[in-house]
Amino acid sequence: MAALRLELLSEAERVLVHDDFPILPLYFYVIGDMVKPKVKGFYTKLVGSDGRERSNLRDIHPLRSIYIDDANSAATGAP
């Protein structure tokens, strides 16, 4: 059964890529967040359940994890 599914997926890929036309991505995710250095817990990378680090493409930032590190800003003299 799995071999049949793989064969069907292979055929669909061949039709889509070779017979019809190739697909070109027209949109790329861009993350342009500007966060002060004293803001901590703001995720630019996420760690998956398999332990691999990935970009935070969905721009997920759980508010319970975000905090302001006042000790760091006091040491550097940042406002």
All heavy atoms as a GROMACS GRO file, in nm:
protein
  623
    1MET      N    1   0.083  -0.120   0.000
    1MET     CA    2   0.000   0.000   0.000
    1MET      C    3   0.087   0.126   0.000
    1MET      O    4   0.059   0.220  -0.070
    1MET     CB    5  -0.092  -0.005   0.123
    1MET     CG    6  -0.196   0.102   0.121
    1MET     SD    7  -0.309   0.076  -0.013
    1MET     CE    8  -0.450   0.159   0.043
    2ALA      N    9   0.196   0.125   0.083
    2ALA     CA   10   0.284   0.241   0.091
    2ALA      C   11   0.358   0.263  -0.041
    2ALA      O   12   0.382   0.376  -0.082
    2ALA     CB   13   0.383   0.226   0.205
    3ALA      N   14   0.393   0.152  -0.108
    3ALA     CA   15   0.462   0.163  -0.236
    3ALA      C   16   0.372   0.227  -0.340
    3ALA      O   17   0.417   0.307  -0.423
    3ALA     CB   18   0.510   0.026  -0.282
    4LEU      N   19   0.243   0.194  -0.334
    4LEU     CA   20   0.147   0.253  -0.428
    4LEU      C   21   0.134   0.402  -0.406
    4LEU      O   22   0.131   0.480  -0.501
    4LEU     CB   23   0.011   0.184  -0.415
    4LEU     CG   24  -0.100   0.237  -0.506
    4LEU    CD1   25  -0.061   0.216  -0.653
    4LEU    CD2   26  -0.231   0.168  -0.476
    5ARG      N   27   0.127   0.443  -0.278
    5ARG     CA   28   0.118   0.586  -0.247
    5ARG      C   29   0.243   0.661  -0.295
    5ARG      O   30   0.233   0.768  -0.352
    5ARG     CB   31   0.104   0.607  -0.097
    5ARG     CG   32  -0.030   0.571  -0.043
    5ARG     CD   33  -0.040   0.608   0.102
    5ARG     NE   34  -0.153   0.542   0.162
    5ARG     CZ   35  -0.163   0.510   0.288
    5ARG    NH1   36  -0.064   0.539   0.370
    5ARG    NH2   37  -0.268   0.452   0.335
    6LEU      N   38   0.359   0.602  -0.272
    6LEU     CA   39   0.483   0.663  -0.314
    6LEU      C   40   0.488   0.675  -0.466
    6LEU      O   41   0.533   0.775  -0.521
    6LEU     CB   42   0.603   0.583  -0.262
    6LEU     CG   43   0.739   0.644  -0.280
    6LEU    CD1   44   0.746   0.781  -0.213
    6LEU    CD2   45   0.847   0.554  -0.224
    7GLU      N   46   0.439   0.573  -0.534
    7GLU     CA   47   0.435   0.575  -0.680
    7GLU      C   48   0.341   0.685  -0.730
    7GLU      O   49   0.372   0.757  -0.825
    7GLU     CB   50   0.391   0.438  -0.731
    7GLU     CG   51   0.401   0.423  -0.880
    7GLU     CD   52   0.363   0.283  -0.925
    7GLU    OE1   53   0.413   0.186  -0.865
    7GLU    OE2   54   0.284   0.274  -1.019
    8LEU      N   55   0.225   0.699  -0.665
    8LEU     CA   56   0.130   0.803  -0.704
    8LEU      C   57   0.188   0.943  -0.679
    8LEU      O   58   0.171   1.033  -0.761
    8LEU     CB   59  -0.002   0.786  -0.628
    8LEU     CG   60  -0.089   0.671  -0.673
    8LEU    CD1   61  -0.209   0.655  -0.579
    8LEU    CD2   62  -0.136   0.690  -0.816
    9LEU      N   63   0.254   0.961  -0.565
    9LEU     CA   64   0.316   1.090  -0.537
    9LEU      C   65   0.427   1.122  -0.636
    9LEU      O   66   0.443   1.236  -0.680
    9LEU     CB   67   0.370   1.093  -0.394
    9LEU     CG   68   0.266   1.102  -0.283
    9LEU    CD1   69   0.332   1.087  -0.147
    9LEU    CD2   70   0.192   1.233  -0.292
   10SER      N   71   0.503   1.021  -0.673
   10SER     CA   72   0.609   1.039  -0.772
   10SER      C   73   0.551   1.080  -0.907
   10SER      O   74   0.603   1.168  -0.975
   10SER     CB   75   0.690   0.910  -0.783
   10SER     OG   76   0.791   0.925  -0.879
   11GLU      N   77   0.443   1.015  -0.946
   11GLU     CA   78   0.376   1.049  -1.072
   11GLU      C   79   0.320   1.191  -1.068
   11GLU      O   80   0.333   1.268  -1.164
   11GLU     CB   81   0.264   0.948  -1.100
   11GLU     CG   82   0.179   0.980  -1.221
   11GLU     CD   83   0.253   0.966  -1.353
   11GLU    OE1   84   0.362   0.905  -1.355
   11GLU    OE2   85   0.203   1.018  -1.453
   12ALA      N   86   0.259   1.229  -0.955
   12ALA     CA   87   0.205   1.365  -0.942
   12ALA      C   88   0.316   1.468  -0.949
   12ALA      O   89   0.300   1.573  -1.012
   12ALA     CB   90   0.129   1.378  -0.810
   13GLU      N   91   0.429   1.439  -0.887
   13GLU     CA   92   0.542   1.531  -0.893
   13GLU      C   93   0.594   1.545  -1.037
   13GLU      O   94   0.623   1.654  -1.083
   13GLU     CB   95   0.654   1.481  -0.802
   13GLU     CG   96   0.776   1.572  -0.803
   13GLU     CD   97   0.888   1.518  -0.718
   13GLU    OE1   98   0.900   1.394  -0.704
   13GLU    OE2   99   0.964   1.600  -0.665
   14ARG      N  100   0.602   1.433  -1.108
   14ARG     CA  101   0.649   1.436  -1.246
   14ARG      C  102   0.556   1.520  -1.333
   14ARG      O  103   0.600   1.604  -1.412
   14ARG     CB  104   0.660   1.295  -1.304
   14ARG     CG  105   0.722   1.292  -1.444
   14ARG     CD  106   0.713   1.155  -1.506
   14ARG     NE  107   0.576   1.109  -1.526
   14ARG     CZ  108   0.494   1.157  -1.621
   14ARG    NH1  109   0.533   1.251  -1.702
   14ARG    NH2  110   0.372   1.109  -1.633
   15VAL      N  111   0.426   1.502  -1.317
   15VAL     CA  112   0.329   1.579  -1.397
   15VAL      C  113   0.340   1.727  -1.364
   15VAL      O  114   0.342   1.812  -1.453
   15VAL     CB  115   0.186   1.528  -1.371
   15VAL    CG1  116   0.083   1.622  -1.428
   15VAL    CG2  117   0.169   1.388  -1.429
   16LEU      N  118   0.349   1.760  -1.237
   16LEU     CA  119   0.352   1.900  -1.195
   16LEU      C  120   0.480   1.970  -1.238
   16LEU      O  121   0.477   2.081  -1.291
   16LEU     CB  122   0.337   1.909  -1.042
   16LEU     CG  123   0.330   2.050  -0.984
   16LEU    CD1  124   0.206   2.121  -1.033
   16LEU    CD2  125   0.331   2.044  -0.834
   17VAL      N  126   0.593   1.905  -1.218
   17VAL     CA  127   0.721   1.971  -1.241
   17VAL      C  128   0.766   1.960  -1.386
   17VAL      O  129   0.814   2.058  -1.444
   17VAL     CB  130   0.829   1.912  -1.147
   17VAL    CG1  131   0.965   1.970  -1.179
   17VAL    CG2  132   0.793   1.940  -1.003
   18HIS      N  133   0.748   1.844  -1.447
   18HIS     CA  134   0.805   1.823  -1.579
   18HIS      C  135   0.704   1.845  -1.692
   18HIS      O  136   0.738   1.902  -1.795
   18HIS     CB  137   0.864   1.682  -1.590
   18HIS     CG  138   0.976   1.658  -1.493
   18HIS    ND1  139   1.098   1.720  -1.503
   18HIS    CD2  140   0.981   1.582  -1.380
   18HIS    CE1  141   1.176   1.682  -1.404
   18HIS    NE2  142   1.107   1.598  -1.327
   19ASP      N  143   0.582   1.798  -1.674
   19ASP     CA  144   0.485   1.805  -1.783
   19ASP      C  145   0.413   1.940  -1.790
   19ASP      O  146   0.395   1.995  -1.897
   19ASP     CB  147   0.382   1.693  -1.770
   19ASP     CG  148   0.444   1.556  -1.791
   19ASP    OD1  149   0.559   1.551  -1.837
   19ASP    OD2  150   0.378   1.456  -1.761
   20ASP      N  151   0.369   1.991  -1.677
   20ASP     CA  152   0.295   2.117  -1.676
   20ASP      C  153   0.391   2.235  -1.677
   20ASP      O  154   0.439   2.276  -1.780
   20ASP     CB  155   0.202   2.126  -1.555
   20ASP     CG  156   0.064   2.070  -1.584
   20ASP    OD1  157   0.035   2.049  -1.703
   20ASP    OD2  158  -0.011   2.048  -1.490
   21PHE      N  159   0.417   2.287  -1.562
   21PHE     CA  160   0.509   2.400  -1.548
   21PHE      C  161   0.563   2.401  -1.406
   21PHE      O  162   0.496   2.359  -1.314
   21PHE     CB  163   0.438   2.532  -1.579
   21PHE     CG  164   0.312   2.553  -1.501
   21PHE    CD1  165   0.314   2.612  -1.376
   21PHE    CD2  166   0.190   2.511  -1.552
   21PHE    CE1  167   0.198   2.631  -1.304
   21PHE    CE2  168   0.073   2.530  -1.480
   21PHE     CZ  169   0.077   2.590  -1.356
   22PRO      N  170   0.684   2.447  -1.390
   22PRO     CA  171   0.740   2.452  -1.255
   22PRO      C  172   0.674   2.561  -1.171
   22PRO      O  173   0.625   2.661  -1.224
   22PRO     CB  174   0.888   2.483  -1.277
   22PRO     CG  175   0.898   2.535  -1.415
   22PRO     CD  176   0.778   2.486  -1.491
   23ILE      N  177   0.673   2.540  -1.043
   23ILE     CA  178   0.614   2.637  -0.949
   23ILE      C  179   0.726   2.726  -0.896
   23ILE      O  180   0.830   2.678  -0.854
   23ILE     CB  181   0.545   2.564  -0.833
   23ILE    CG1  182   0.429   2.481  -0.886
   23ILE    CG2  183   0.498   2.662  -0.728
   23ILE    CD1  184   0.366   2.394  -0.780
   24LEU      N  185   0.704   2.855  -0.900
   24LEU     CA  186   0.801   2.950  -0.847
   24LEU      C  187   0.741   3.019  -0.726
   24LEU      O  188   0.629   3.070  -0.733
   24LEU     CB  189   0.836   3.056  -0.952
   24LEU     CG  190   0.901   3.006  -1.079
   24LEU    CD1  191   0.917   3.119  -1.177
   24LEU    CD2  192   1.036   2.945  -1.048
   25PRO      N  193   0.813   3.023  -0.616
   25PRO     CA  194   0.761   3.096  -0.500
   25PRO      C  195   0.758   3.246  -0.528
   25PRO      O  196   0.856   3.303  -0.574
   25PRO     CB  197   0.858   3.062  -0.388
   25PRO     CG  198   0.981   3.016  -0.456
   25PRO     CD  199   0.942   2.962  -0.590
   26LEU      N  200   0.646   3.309  -0.502
   26LEU     CA  201   0.634   3.452  -0.526
   26LEU      C  202   0.641   3.532  -0.397
   26LEU      O  203   0.649   3.654  -0.401
   26LEU     CB  204   0.500   3.481  -0.596
   26LEU     CG  205   0.482   3.416  -0.732
   26LEU    CD1  206   0.344   3.446  -0.787
   26LEU    CD2  207   0.589   3.463  -0.828
   27TYR      N  208   0.636   3.465  -0.285
   27TYR     CA  209   0.638   3.534  -0.157
   27TYR      C  210   0.732   3.461  -0.063
   27TYR      O  211   0.729   3.339  -0.053
   27TYR     CB  212   0.498   3.539  -0.096
   27TYR     CG  213   0.493   3.608   0.037
   27TYR    CD1  214   0.492   3.745   0.046
   27TYR    CD2  215   0.493   3.535   0.155
   27TYR    CE1  216   0.490   3.810   0.168
   27TYR    CE2  217   0.491   3.598   0.278
   27TYR     CZ  218   0.489   3.735   0.283
   27TYR     OH  219   0.487   3.797   0.404
   28PHE      N  220   0.816   3.535   0.005
   28PHE     CA  221   0.905   3.478   0.104
   28PHE      C  222   0.874   3.545   0.238
   28PHE      O  223   0.853   3.666   0.243
   28PHE     CB  224   1.052   3.505   0.069
   28PHE     CG  225   1.098   3.432  -0.054
   28PHE    CD1  226   1.096   3.494  -0.177
   28PHE    CD2  227   1.140   3.302  -0.046
   28PHE    CE1  228   1.137   3.427  -0.290
   28PHE    CE2  229   1.183   3.234  -0.158
   28PHE     CZ  230   1.180   3.297  -0.281
   29TYR      N  231   0.872   3.466   0.344
   29TYR     CA  232   0.850   3.523   0.476
   29TYR      C  233   0.967   3.611   0.516
   29TYR      O  234   1.082   3.575   0.496
   29TYR     CB  235   0.834   3.413   0.581
   29TYR     CG  236   0.702   3.345   0.576
   29TYR    CD1  237   0.687   3.222   0.515
   29TYR    CD2  238   0.590   3.405   0.633
   29TYR    CE1  239   0.564   3.159   0.511
   29TYR    CE2  240   0.467   3.343   0.629
   29TYR     CZ  241   0.455   3.220   0.568
   29TYR     OH  242   0.334   3.159   0.564
   30VAL      N  243   0.935   3.727   0.569
   30VAL     CA  244   1.038   3.819   0.615
   30VAL      C  245   1.003   3.858   0.757
   30VAL      O  246   0.891   3.897   0.785
   30VAL     CB  247   1.044   3.946   0.526
   30VAL    CG1  248   1.144   4.044   0.581
   30VAL    CG2  249   1.076   3.908   0.383
   31ILE      N  250   1.099   3.843   0.844
   31ILE     CA  251   1.079   3.882   0.983
   31ILE      C  252   1.165   4.005   1.007
   31ILE      O  253   1.287   3.997   1.002
   31ILE     CB  254   1.114   3.769   1.080
   31ILE    CG1  255   1.025   3.649   1.053
   31ILE    CG2  256   1.101   3.815   1.224
   31ILE    CD1  257   1.061   3.526   1.133
   32GLY      N  258   1.102   4.117   1.029
   32GLY     CA  259   1.176   4.240   1.049
   32GLY      C  260   1.149   4.302   1.184
   32GLY      O  261   1.122   4.421   1.193
   33ASP      N  262   1.151   4.220   1.286
   33ASP     CA  263   1.123   4.270   1.420
   33ASP      C  264   1.240   4.348   1.475
   33ASP      O  265   1.355   4.307   1.462
   33ASP     CB  266   1.093   4.154   1.515
   33ASP     CG  267   0.971   4.076   1.472
   33ASP    OD1  268   0.875   4.140   1.426
   33ASP    OD2  269   0.973   3.954   1.483
   34MET      N  270   1.210   4.461   1.534
   34MET     CA  271   1.313   4.541   1.602
   34MET      C  272   1.280   4.538   1.750
   34MET      O  273   1.178   4.591   1.792
   34MET     CB  274   1.313   4.683   1.547
   34MET     CG  275   1.355   4.691   1.402
   34MET     SD  276   1.352   4.857   1.336
   34MET     CE  277   1.472   4.939   1.436
   35VAL      N  278   1.366   4.474   1.826
   35VAL     CA  279   1.342   4.457   1.969
   35VAL      C  280   1.465   4.507   2.042
   35VAL      O  281   1.578   4.474   2.006
   35VAL     CB  282   1.318   4.308   2.002
   35VAL    CG1  283   1.292   4.289   2.149
   35VAL    CG2  284   1.202   4.254   1.920
   36LYS      N  285   1.443   4.587   2.146
   36LYS     CA  286   1.555   4.637   2.226
   36LYS      C  287   1.628   4.521   2.292
   36LYS      O  288   1.567   4.420   2.326
   36LYS     CB  289   1.504   4.734   2.333
   36LYS     CG  290   1.457   4.865   2.277
   36LYS     CD  291   1.427   4.962   2.388
   36LYS     CE  292   1.392   5.098   2.328
   36LYS     NZ  293   1.381   5.199   2.430
   37PRO      N  294   1.758   4.534   2.310
   37PRO     CA  295   1.836   4.425   2.370
   37PRO      C  296   1.791   4.385   2.509
   37PRO      O  297   1.812   4.272   2.552
   37PRO     CB  298   1.979   4.481   2.374
   37PRO     CG  299   1.982   4.589   2.273
   37PRO     CD  300   1.843   4.644   2.267
   38LYS      N  301   1.726   4.476   2.583
   38LYS     CA  302   1.684   4.441   2.718
   38LYS      C  303   1.555   4.358   2.721
   38LYS      O  304   1.518   4.306   2.824
   38LYS     CB  305   1.668   4.568   2.803
   38LYS     CG  306   1.556   4.660   2.760
   38LYS     CD  307   1.553   4.782   2.850
   38LYS     CE  308   1.441   4.877   2.812
   38LYS     NZ  309   1.438   4.992   2.901
   39VAL      N  310   1.488   4.342   2.607
   39VAL     CA  311   1.370   4.257   2.599
   39VAL      C  312   1.416   4.114   2.577
   39VAL      O  313   1.484   4.084   2.480
   39VAL     CB  314   1.275   4.302   2.486
   39VAL    CG1  315   1.157   4.206   2.473
   39VAL    CG2  316   1.227   4.444   2.509
   40LYS      N  317   1.381   4.027   2.669
   40LYS     CA  318   1.423   3.887   2.663
   40LYS      C  319   1.301   3.798   2.640
   40LYS      O  320   1.188   3.837   2.668
   40LYS     CB  321   1.493   3.846   2.794
   40LYS     CG  322   1.611   3.932   2.829
   40LYS     CD  323   1.720   3.919   2.727
   40LYS     CE  324   1.838   4.007   2.766
   40LYS     NZ  325   1.936   4.017   2.664
   41GLY      N  326   1.325   3.677   2.593
   41GLY     CA  327   1.217   3.582   2.568
   41GLY      C  328   1.147   3.603   2.436
   41GLY      O  329   1.044   3.542   2.409
   42PHE      N  330   1.201   3.689   2.351
   42PHE     CA  331   1.144   3.717   2.219
   42PHE      C  332   1.212   3.622   2.122
   42PHE      O  333   1.332   3.630   2.100
   42PHE     CB  334   1.172   3.863   2.182
   42PHE     CG  335   1.086   3.916   2.072
   42PHE    CD1  336   0.959   3.960   2.097
   42PHE    CD2  337   1.135   3.919   1.943
   42PHE    CE1  338   0.879   4.010   1.995
   42PHE    CE2  339   1.056   3.968   1.840
   42PHE     CZ  340   0.929   4.014   1.867
   43TYR      N  341   1.138   3.529   2.065
   43TYR     CA  342   1.196   3.421   1.988
   43TYR      C  343   1.223   3.460   1.842
   43TYR      O  344   1.133   3.499   1.771
   43TYR     CB  345   1.102   3.300   1.985
   43TYR     CG  346   1.070   3.246   2.122
   43TYR    CD1  347   0.943   3.255   2.174
   43TYR    CD2  348   1.168   3.184   2.196
   43TYR    CE1  349   0.914   3.205   2.299
   43TYR    CE2  350   1.140   3.132   2.320
   43TYR     CZ  351   1.012   3.143   2.371
   43TYR     OH  352   0.985   3.092   2.494
   44THR      N  353   1.348   3.446   1.799
   44THR     CA  354   1.380   3.456   1.656
   44THR      C  355   1.399   3.316   1.600
   44THR      O  356   1.387   3.295   1.480
   44THR     CB  357   1.507   3.539   1.632
   44THR    OG1  358   1.614   3.482   1.706
   44THR    CG2  359   1.486   3.682   1.674
   45LYS      N  360   1.428   3.221   1.687
   45LYS     CA  361   1.443   3.079   1.649
   45LYS      C  362   1.356   2.997   1.743
   45LYS      O  363   1.336   3.034   1.858
   45LYS     CB  364   1.588   3.033   1.662
   45LYS     CG  365   1.686   3.108   1.577
   45LYS     CD  366   1.696   3.047   1.442
   45LYS     CE  367   1.806   3.116   1.364
   45LYS     NZ  368   1.797   3.093   1.224
   46LEU      N  369   1.304   2.887   1.694
   46LEU     CA  370   1.226   2.794   1.775
   46LEU      C  371   1.294   2.659   1.773
   46LEU      O  372   1.353   2.620   1.674
   46LEU     CB  373   1.084   2.780   1.720
   46LEU     CG  374   0.996   2.904   1.726
   46LEU    CD1  375   0.863   2.877   1.658
   46LEU    CD2  376   0.974   2.950   1.868
   47VAL      N  377   1.284   2.586   1.883
   47VAL     CA  378   1.340   2.451   1.891
   47VAL      C  379   1.224   2.354   1.883
   47VAL      O  380   1.130   2.359   1.962
   47VAL     CB  381   1.419   2.432   2.023
   47VAL    CG1  382   1.473   2.291   2.031
   47VAL    CG2  383   1.532   2.533   2.031
   48GLY      N  384   1.228   2.265   1.784
   48GLY     CA  385   1.123   2.168   1.764
   48GLY      C  386   1.130   2.054   1.863
   48GLY      O  387   1.225   2.041   1.940
   49SER      N  388   1.029   1.967   1.859
   49SER     CA  389   1.026   1.853   1.950
   49SER      C  390   1.140   1.756   1.922
   49SER      O  391   1.177   1.677   2.008
   49SER     CB  392   0.892   1.780   1.938
   49SER     OG  393   0.873   1.737   1.805
   50ASP      N  394   1.197   1.762   1.801
   50ASP     CA  395   1.310   1.676   1.768
   50ASP      C  396   1.444   1.739   1.807
   50ASP      O  397   1.549   1.682   1.783
   50ASP     CB  398   1.311   1.643   1.619
   50ASP     CG  399   1.316   1.767   1.531
   50ASP    OD1  400   1.313   1.880   1.584
   50ASP    OD2  401   1.324   1.751   1.408
   51GLY      N  402   1.440   1.859   1.867
   51GLY     CA  403   1.562   1.925   1.913
   51GLY      C  404   1.629   2.014   1.808
   51GLY      O  405   1.727   2.080   1.839
   52ARG      N  406   1.576   2.015   1.686
   52ARG     CA  407   1.636   2.098   1.580
   52ARG      C  408   1.588   2.242   1.591
   52ARG      O  409   1.472   2.268   1.622
   52ARG     CB  410   1.600   2.042   1.443
   52ARG     CG  411   1.669   1.910   1.416
   52ARG     CD  412   1.632   1.846   1.286
   52ARG     NE  413   1.611   1.941   1.180
   52ARG     CZ  414   1.545   1.912   1.069
   52ARG    NH1  415   1.493   1.794   1.051
   52ARG    NH2  416   1.530   2.004   0.974
   53GLU      N  417   1.678   2.334   1.565
   53GLU     CA  418   1.645   2.477   1.571
   53GLU      C  419   1.597   2.523   1.434
   53GLU      O  420   1.656   2.493   1.332
   53GLU     CB  421   1.771   2.555   1.611
   53GLU     CG  422   1.741   2.697   1.650
   53GLU     CD  423   1.865   2.766   1.703
   53GLU    OE1  424   1.940   2.818   1.620
   53GLU    OE2  425   1.884   2.768   1.826
   54ARG      N  426   1.485   2.597   1.434
   54ARG     CA  427   1.425   2.644   1.310
   54ARG      C  428   1.393   2.793   1.323
   54ARG      O  429   1.376   2.845   1.433
   54ARG     CB  430   1.296   2.568   1.281
   54ARG     CG  431   1.317   2.421   1.256
   54ARG     CD  432   1.182   2.352   1.240
   54ARG     NE  433   1.196   2.214   1.205
   54ARG     CZ  434   1.210   2.116   1.292
   54ARG    NH1  435   1.213   2.142   1.422
   54ARG    NH2  436   1.222   1.991   1.253
   55SER      N  437   1.382   2.860   1.210
   55SER     CA  438   1.341   3.000   1.211
   55SER      C  439   1.197   3.011   1.258
   55SER      O  440   1.116   2.921   1.236
   55SER     CB  441   1.354   3.060   1.072
   55SER     OG  442   1.488   3.066   1.033
   56ASN      N  443   1.164   3.121   1.319
   56ASN     CA  444   1.030   3.146   1.371
   56ASN      C  445   0.946   3.210   1.260
   56ASN      O  446   0.914   3.328   1.264
   56ASN     CB  447   1.039   3.237   1.494
   56ASN     CG  448   0.908   3.252   1.564
   56ASN    OD1  449   0.807   3.196   1.524
   56ASN    ND2  450   0.908   3.331   1.670
   57LEU      N  451   0.911   3.130   1.157
   57LEU     CA  452   0.843   3.184   1.040
   57LEU      C  453   0.702   3.234   1.069
   57LEU      O  454   0.655   3.326   1.004
   57LEU     CB  455   0.837   3.078   0.929
   57LEU     CG  456   0.971   3.037   0.872
   57LEU    CD1  457   0.952   2.928   0.766
   57LEU    CD2  458   1.041   3.156   0.810
   58ARG      N  459   0.636   3.174   1.166
   58ARG     CA  460   0.500   3.218   1.198
   58ARG      C  461   0.499   3.335   1.294
   58ARG      O  462   0.394   3.384   1.332
   58ARG     CB  463   0.420   3.101   1.255
   58ARG     CG  464   0.393   2.996   1.147
   58ARG     CD  465   0.317   2.877   1.198
   58ARG     NE  466   0.198   2.914   1.269
   58ARG     CZ  467   0.138   2.834   1.356
   58ARG    NH1  468   0.186   2.715   1.380
   58ARG    NH2  469   0.030   2.875   1.418
   59ASP      N  470   0.617   3.381   1.333
   59ASP     CA  471   0.631   3.497   1.420
   59ASP      C  472   0.557   3.476   1.552
   59ASP      O  473   0.480   3.560   1.598
   59ASP     CB  474   0.579   3.622   1.348
   59ASP     CG  475   0.654   3.747   1.388
   59ASP    OD1  476   0.763   3.735   1.446
   59ASP    OD2  477   0.604   3.858   1.361
   60ILE      N  478   0.582   3.361   1.614
   60ILE     CA  479   0.517   3.323   1.740
   60ILE      C  480   0.601   3.373   1.857
   60ILE      O  481   0.720   3.341   1.866
   60ILE     CB  482   0.501   3.171   1.749
   60ILE    CG1  483   0.415   3.121   1.634
   60ILE    CG2  484   0.445   3.129   1.883
   60ILE    CD1  485   0.412   2.971   1.622
   61HIS      N  486   0.540   3.452   1.944
   61HIS     CA  487   0.609   3.504   2.062
   61HIS      C  488   0.514   3.496   2.182
   61HIS      O  489   0.437   3.589   2.207
   61HIS     CB  490   0.652   3.650   2.040
   61HIS     CG  491   0.732   3.670   1.917
   61HIS    ND1  492   0.865   3.636   1.908
   61HIS    CD2  493   0.698   3.716   1.795
   61HIS    CE1  494   0.909   3.663   1.787
   61HIS    NE2  495   0.810   3.711   1.717
   62PRO      N  496   0.516   3.383   2.256
   62PRO     CA  497   0.428   3.372   2.372
   62PRO      C  498   0.456   3.482   2.473
   62PRO      O  499   0.570   3.499   2.517
   62PRO     CB  500   0.461   3.234   2.429
   62PRO     CG  501   0.528   3.160   2.318
   62PRO     CD  502   0.595   3.263   2.235
   63LEU      N  503   0.355   3.559   2.507
   63LEU     CA  504   0.373   3.674   2.596
   63LEU      C  505   0.418   3.632   2.736
   63LEU      O  506   0.486   3.709   2.804
   63LEU     CB  507   0.244   3.754   2.605
   63LEU     CG  508   0.203   3.823   2.474
   63LEU    CD1  509   0.071   3.896   2.493
   63LEU    CD2  510   0.310   3.918   2.426
   64ARG      N  511   0.385   3.510   2.778
   64ARG     CA  512   0.427   3.467   2.913
   64ARG      C  513   0.578   3.451   2.923
   64ARG      O  514   0.633   3.445   3.031
   64ARG     CB  515   0.357   3.337   2.950
   64ARG     CG  516   0.400   3.219   2.867
   64ARG     CD  517   0.334   3.090   2.913
   64ARG     NE  518   0.372   2.981   2.827
   64ARG     CZ  519   0.300   2.939   2.723
   64ARG    NH1  520   0.184   2.996   2.696
   64ARG    NH2  521   0.342   2.840   2.648
   65SER      N  522   0.646   3.443   2.808
   65SER     CA  523   0.791   3.424   2.807
   65SER      C  524   0.868   3.554   2.790
   65SER      O  525   0.990   3.555   2.802
   65SER     CB  526   0.830   3.329   2.694
   65SER     OG  527   0.763   3.207   2.708
   66ILE      N  528   0.800   3.664   2.760
   66ILE     CA  529   0.869   3.791   2.733
   66ILE      C  530   0.880   3.872   2.861
   66ILE      O  531   0.784   3.885   2.936
   66ILE     CB  532   0.794   3.871   2.624
   66ILE    CG1  533   0.797   3.792   2.494
   66ILE    CG2  534   0.855   4.008   2.605
   66ILE    CD1  535   0.721   3.856   2.382
   67TYR      N  536   1.001   3.923   2.885
   67TYR     CA  537   1.024   4.007   3.003
   67TYR      C  538   1.131   4.110   2.972
   67TYR      O  539   1.202   4.100   2.872
   67TYR     CB  540   1.063   3.921   3.124
   67TYR     CG  541   1.194   3.849   3.106
   67TYR    CD1  542   1.313   3.902   3.157
   67TYR    CD2  543   1.201   3.727   3.038
   67TYR    CE1  544   1.434   3.835   3.140
   67TYR    CE2  545   1.320   3.660   3.022
   67TYR     CZ  546   1.438   3.715   3.073
   67TYR     OH  547   1.555   3.650   3.056
   68ILE      N  548   1.142   4.210   3.057
   68ILE     CA  549   1.242   4.315   3.041
   68ILE      C  550   1.351   4.292   3.145
   68ILE      O  551   1.323   4.282   3.264
   68ILE     CB  552   1.181   4.454   3.056
   68ILE    CG1  553   1.080   4.477   2.944
   68ILE    CG2  554   1.288   4.562   3.055
   68ILE    CD1  555   1.003   4.606   2.954
   69ASP      N  556   1.473   4.285   3.098
   69ASP     CA  557   1.588   4.263   3.184
   69ASP      C  558   1.642   4.399   3.227
   69ASP      O  559   1.728   4.456   3.161
   69ASP     CB  560   1.693   4.181   3.110
   69ASP     CG  561   1.811   4.143   3.197
   69ASP    OD1  562   1.802   4.162   3.320
   69ASP    OD2  563   1.911   4.093   3.141
   70ASP      N  564   1.590   4.452   3.340
   70ASP     CA  565   1.632   4.584   3.386
   70ASP      C  566   1.776   4.585   3.435
   70ASP      O  567   1.844   4.686   3.424
   70ASP     CB  568   1.542   4.631   3.500
   70ASP     CG  569   1.405   4.674   3.447
   70ASP    OD1  570   1.400   4.723   3.332
   70ASP    OD2  571   1.306   4.659   3.519
   71ALA      N  572   1.826   4.474   3.486
   71ALA     CA  573   1.965   4.469   3.534
   71ALA      C  574   2.061   4.489   3.418
   71ALA      O  575   2.160   4.559   3.432
   71ALA     CB  576   1.991   4.334   3.602
   72ASN      N  577   2.031   4.432   3.304
   72ASN     CA  578   2.116   4.447   3.187
   72ASN      C  579   2.111   4.591   3.136
   72ASN      O  580   2.213   4.646   3.100
   72ASN     CB  581   2.073   4.350   3.077
   72ASN     CG  582   2.168   4.350   2.960
   72ASN    OD1  583   2.284   4.384   2.972
   72ASN    ND2  584   2.117   4.313   2.843
   73SER      N  585   1.994   4.653   3.135
   73SER     CA  586   1.983   4.790   3.084
   73SER      C  587   2.048   4.890   3.180
   73SER      O  588   2.104   4.990   3.138
   73SER     CB  589   1.837   4.827   3.059
   73SER     OG  590   1.765   4.823   3.180
   74ALA      N  591   2.045   4.863   3.311
   74ALA     CA  592   2.108   4.951   3.406
   74ALA      C  593   2.260   4.946   3.394
   74ALA      O  594   2.330   5.045   3.408
   74ALA     CB  595   2.066   4.913   3.548
   75ALA      N  596   2.313   4.827   3.366
   75ALA     CA  597   2.459   4.812   3.353
   75ALA      C  598   2.512   4.880   3.228
   75ALA      O  599   2.623   4.932   3.229
   75ALA     CB  600   2.494   4.662   3.350
   76THR      N  601   2.433   4.882   3.122
   76THR     CA  602   2.479   4.942   2.996
   76THR      C  603   2.440   5.088   2.986
   76THR      O  604   2.486   5.158   2.895
   76THR     CB  605   2.421   4.866   2.875
   76THR    OG1  606   2.278   4.873   2.880
   76THR    CG2  607   2.468   4.722   2.874
   77GLY      N  608   2.353   5.135   3.074
   77GLY     CA  609   2.308   5.274   3.068
   77GLY      C  610   2.200   5.300   2.965
   77GLY      O  611   2.174   5.413   2.930
   78ALA      N  612   2.138   5.193   2.916
   78ALA     CA  613   2.031   5.209   2.816
   78ALA      C  614   1.906   5.260   2.883
   78ALA      O  615   1.878   5.227   2.998
   78ALA     CB  616   2.004   5.074   2.748
   79PRO      N  617   1.824   5.339   2.813
   79PRO     CA  618   1.700   5.392   2.872
   79PRO      C  619   1.595   5.286   2.888
   79PRO      O  620   1.585   5.192   2.821
   79PRO     CB  621   1.655   5.497   2.772
   79PRO     CG  622   1.728   5.474   2.646
   79PRO     CD  623   1.849   5.391   2.680
   0.00000   0.00000   0.00000
